[in-house]
Amino acid sequence: MAKQLTSENYSTINEEMNALLTSGAYAGINATIYNDAAKSSILSDANGPVQGRKITQITHVADHTNSLGQPVAGSVTIMFSDNTSITAHDDVDSYFYELHGIIFQPRRFGN
């Protein structure tokens, strides 16, 4: 089951990524974004399905009140290595994610 992509889960996403990266077995993190928790429908954008894309950065905006006194819902934005991004607005979008480590491939130089 995939986990919901919301600003409230931002710290959980970071913890999951940190655990994968500090294990020493992975060189990066890939994400697949779904339209549902059951993972039956992968989100698509202009570049096709958001499946197995390498994450380069994640940012979030917490719920807050703007200068006019209006409430602003939080959001999470994930940027990928192909220069695409996906933003999940807490009050509008219902996206789910799954993270996978990119296996570190040791290289040997010389004899």
C-alpha positions as CSV (number, residue, x, y, z in Angstrom):
1,M,0.0,0.0,0.0
2,A,1.3,3.4,-0.9
3,K,1.5,6.3,1.5
4,Q,-0.3,9.6,1.0
5,L,1.7,12.5,-0.3
6,T,0.9,15.5,2.0
7,S,2.7,18.3,3.8
8,E,2.0,16.5,7.1
9,N,3.9,13.5,5.8
10,Y,6.9,15.5,4.7
11,S,9.1,14.5,7.7
12,T,8.1,10.8,7.1
13,I,9.2,11.0,3.5
14,N,12.5,12.5,4.6
15,E,13.0,9.8,7.2
16,E,12.3,7.1,4.7
17,M,14.8,8.6,2.2
18,N,17.4,9.1,4.9
19,A,17.1,5.5,6.0
20,L,17.6,4.2,2.4
21,L,20.6,6.5,1.7
22,T,22.4,5.9,5.1
23,S,22.1,2.2,4.6
24,G,25.0,2.5,2.2
25,A,23.4,0.2,-0.4
26,Y,21.7,3.0,-2.4
27,A,23.1,5.8,-4.5
28,G,19.8,7.7,-4.9
29,I,16.0,7.4,-4.5
30,N,13.4,6.7,-7.1
31,A,9.7,7.5,-6.6
32,T,6.5,6.3,-8.2
33,I,3.4,8.5,-7.6
34,Y,0.0,7.0,-7.7
35,N,-3.6,8.3,-7.8
36,D,-4.7,5.8,-5.2
37,A,-3.4,4.0,-2.1
38,A,-3.9,0.6,-3.7
39,K,-1.3,1.5,-6.4
40,S,-3.7,0.6,-9.2
41,S,-3.3,3.9,-11.1
42,I,0.1,5.7,-11.7
43,L,-0.1,9.4,-12.0
44,S,0.9,10.8,-15.5
45,D,2.3,14.1,-16.5
46,A,3.6,15.6,-19.7
47,N,6.5,13.2,-19.7
48,G,4.3,10.1,-19.1
49,P,3.8,8.0,-16.0
50,V,5.5,9.3,-12.9
51,Q,7.1,5.9,-12.3
52,G,10.7,5.2,-11.0
53,R,11.8,8.8,-11.4
54,K,15.0,9.8,-9.5
55,I,14.3,12.4,-6.8
56,T,16.6,15.4,-6.7
57,Q,14.8,17.6,-4.2
58,I,11.7,17.7,-2.0
59,T,10.2,20.9,-0.5
60,H,7.1,21.6,1.4
61,V,4.9,24.5,2.5
62,A,3.1,24.1,5.8
63,D,-0.5,25.2,6.4
64,H,-0.4,29.0,7.2
65,T,-2.4,32.2,7.0
66,N,-1.4,34.7,4.3
67,S,-1.1,38.4,4.7
68,L,-4.8,38.9,4.0
69,G,-5.8,36.6,6.8
70,Q,-6.8,33.8,4.5
71,P,-5.8,30.2,5.3
72,V,-3.4,28.5,2.8
73,A,-3.2,24.8,2.7
74,G,0.1,23.0,2.8
75,S,1.8,21.3,-0.2
76,V,4.7,19.1,-1.1
77,T,6.7,19.4,-4.2
78,I,9.0,16.6,-5.5
79,M,11.6,17.5,-8.2
80,F,13.0,14.8,-10.4
81,S,16.3,14.4,-12.3
82,D,14.4,14.8,-15.7
83,N,13.6,18.4,-14.7
84,T,9.9,17.6,-14.0
85,S,8.1,18.1,-10.7
86,I,4.9,17.2,-9.0
87,T,3.2,19.3,-6.4
88,A,0.5,17.8,-4.1
89,H,-1.7,20.5,-2.6
90,D,-3.2,19.2,0.7
91,D,-6.7,20.6,0.0
92,V,-6.9,19.6,-3.7
93,D,-4.7,16.7,-4.7
94,S,-4.8,13.1,-3.4
95,Y,-1.6,11.5,-4.5
96,F,0.2,8.5,-3.0
97,Y,3.9,7.6,-3.2
98,E,6.3,4.7,-3.0
99,L,10.1,5.1,-2.7
100,H,12.8,2.7,-3.9
101,G,16.5,2.9,-3.5
102,I,18.7,3.1,-6.6
103,I,21.3,0.3,-6.0
104,F,24.8,1.5,-5.6
105,Q,27.0,0.0,-8.3
106,P,30.6,-0.1,-7.0
107,R,33.2,0.6,-9.6
108,R,36.7,-0.6,-9.8
109,F,39.5,1.3,-11.6
110,G,42.8,-0.1,-12.6
111,N,44.0,-3.6,-12.1
